[in-house]
Amino acid sequence: MAVEQFQATAHLQSGTQVKVRSRGFEFTLDEPTEDGGTNLGMNPVEALLGALGACQAIVARVYAKRFNVQLDDFWVELEGDLDSDGYMDKADVRCGYSAVRYTYHIKSPSAQADIDAFIAFIGTKCPVGDSLMQSVALQLTGVIHEK
């Protein structure tokens, strides 16, 4: 299969609210009130954790049968370490996550050996996890200045 391209737009609204749109879907990202936002949605780094967990859960659903795993329930808990001094330009530290940890919760009557193989596989097929673990070519392709 050929390489697919995905698109999204992130349009700044009032304050720190951002409307994100893709394929006719929309959600709002914002900052908490203590960070100058209006708390109308997750902030972008929370959404990144959510995207990782959602991707892992989707991979679990798509591949469960291949591993003879019956998924009665599956969810992912995630947490990440981020030093906000980098983002706030208060210290010479990275702006993004320095570590992300996650825990899978699986409810299944399937054999432990099948579940173990299945769990080991999930991380190898998650595009969001792969994007976070591997270097990605992130490139500004232009600036359109309207007056």
C-alpha positions as CSV (number, residue, x, y, z in Angstrom):
1,M,0.0,0.0,0.0
2,A,1.2,3.5,-0.8
3,V,2.0,6.1,1.9
4,E,-1.2,7.8,3.0
5,Q,-1.3,11.5,4.1
6,F,-3.4,12.7,6.9
7,Q,-4.5,16.3,7.5
8,A,-5.7,18.4,10.4
9,T,-6.1,22.1,11.1
10,A,-5.7,23.7,14.4
11,H,-7.4,27.2,14.5
12,L,-6.7,29.5,17.4
13,Q,-9.9,30.9,18.9
14,S,-10.2,33.3,21.9
15,G,-7.6,33.0,24.6
16,T,-5.9,29.7,24.4
17,Q,-8.8,27.7,22.9
18,V,-8.0,25.9,19.7
19,K,-10.5,24.1,17.4
20,V,-8.9,21.1,15.8
21,R,-10.5,19.7,12.7
22,S,-10.0,16.6,10.5
23,R,-12.3,14.7,8.2
24,G,-15.3,16.7,9.3
25,F,-14.7,16.0,13.0
26,E,-13.8,18.7,15.5
27,F,-12.7,19.0,19.1
28,T,-11.4,21.8,21.4
29,L,-8.1,22.0,23.1
30,D,-7.4,24.6,25.8
31,E,-5.3,25.2,28.8
32,P,-6.4,24.9,32.4
33,T,-7.4,28.2,34.1
34,E,-4.3,28.2,36.2
35,D,-2.2,28.3,33.0
36,G,-4.2,31.2,31.5
37,G,-6.8,29.2,29.7
38,T,-10.5,28.7,30.1
39,N,-10.4,24.9,30.7
40,L,-12.8,24.0,27.9
41,G,-10.8,21.0,26.8
42,M,-7.7,19.0,27.3
43,N,-4.4,20.7,26.7
44,P,-2.3,19.5,23.7
45,V,0.1,17.4,25.8
46,E,-2.9,15.7,27.5
47,A,-4.4,15.1,24.1
48,L,-1.1,13.5,23.0
49,L,-1.3,11.0,25.9
50,G,-4.9,10.3,24.9
51,A,-4.0,9.8,21.3
52,L,-1.3,7.3,22.3
53,G,-3.7,5.4,24.5
54,A,-6.5,5.5,21.9
55,C,-4.1,4.2,19.3
56,Q,-3.0,1.3,21.5
57,A,-6.6,0.5,22.3
58,I,-7.5,0.5,18.6
59,V,-4.6,-1.8,17.8
60,A,-5.8,-4.1,20.6
61,R,-9.2,-4.3,19.1
62,V,-8.0,-4.8,15.5
63,Y,-5.5,-7.6,16.4
64,A,-7.1,-9.4,19.3
65,K,-8.6,-12.2,17.2
66,R,-5.3,-12.9,15.6
67,F,-3.9,-13.7,19.0
68,N,-6.9,-15.7,20.2
69,V,-7.7,-13.0,22.7
70,Q,-11.2,-12.2,23.7
71,L,-11.4,-8.6,24.8
72,D,-14.2,-8.1,27.4
73,D,-12.6,-4.8,28.4
74,F,-9.4,-2.9,27.6
75,W,-8.2,0.5,28.6
76,V,-4.9,2.3,28.9
77,E,-3.7,4.6,31.8
78,L,-1.0,7.0,30.8
79,E,1.2,9.5,32.5
80,G,4.1,11.7,31.2
81,D,6.8,13.8,32.7
82,L,7.1,17.3,31.3
83,D,9.1,20.1,32.7
84,S,7.0,23.3,32.0
85,D,10.1,25.5,32.6
86,G,11.2,24.5,29.0
87,Y,7.9,25.7,27.5
88,M,7.9,28.8,29.6
89,D,11.5,29.6,28.6
90,K,12.6,29.6,32.3
91,A,15.2,26.9,31.9
92,D,17.3,25.2,29.2
93,V,15.3,21.9,29.3
94,R,13.3,20.2,26.6
95,C,9.8,21.4,26.1
96,G,8.2,18.0,25.5
97,Y,7.8,14.9,27.5
98,S,11.0,13.3,28.8
99,A,9.2,10.1,29.7
100,V,5.7,8.5,29.1
101,R,4.5,5.5,31.1
102,Y,1.4,3.5,30.4
103,T,-0.4,0.5,31.9
104,Y,-2.8,-1.8,30.0
105,H,-5.9,-3.1,31.7
106,I,-7.3,-6.1,30.0
107,K,-10.3,-8.2,31.0
108,S,-10.3,-11.5,29.2
109,P,-10.8,-15.2,29.8
110,S,-8.1,-16.0,27.2
111,A,-4.9,-17.9,28.1
112,Q,-2.1,-16.0,29.7
113,A,0.4,-17.0,27.0
114,D,-1.9,-15.6,24.3
115,I,-2.4,-12.4,26.2
116,D,1.4,-12.0,26.8
117,A,2.1,-12.4,23.1
118,F,-0.7,-10.0,22.2
119,I,0.5,-7.3,24.7
120,A,4.0,-7.6,23.3
121,F,2.7,-7.1,19.8
122,I,0.4,-4.0,20.5
123,G,3.3,-1.6,20.8
124,T,4.9,-2.7,17.6
125,K,1.8,-1.6,15.5
126,C,0.7,1.6,17.1
127,P,1.5,4.5,14.7
128,V,1.3,7.1,17.5
129,G,3.7,5.2,19.7
130,D,6.0,4.7,16.7
131,S,5.9,8.5,16.0
132,L,6.8,9.3,19.5
133,M,9.7,6.7,19.7
134,Q,11.2,7.4,16.3
135,S,12.6,10.6,14.9
136,V,10.0,12.3,12.8
137,A,10.8,14.9,10.1
138,L,8.9,17.9,11.4
139,Q,9.0,20.7,8.9
140,L,7.4,24.1,8.5
141,T,6.4,24.2,4.9
142,G,5.4,27.9,4.7
143,V,3.9,31.0,6.3
144,I,0.9,32.7,4.7
145,H,0.7,36.3,6.0
146,E,-2.7,38.0,5.4
147,K,-3.2,41.7,6.0
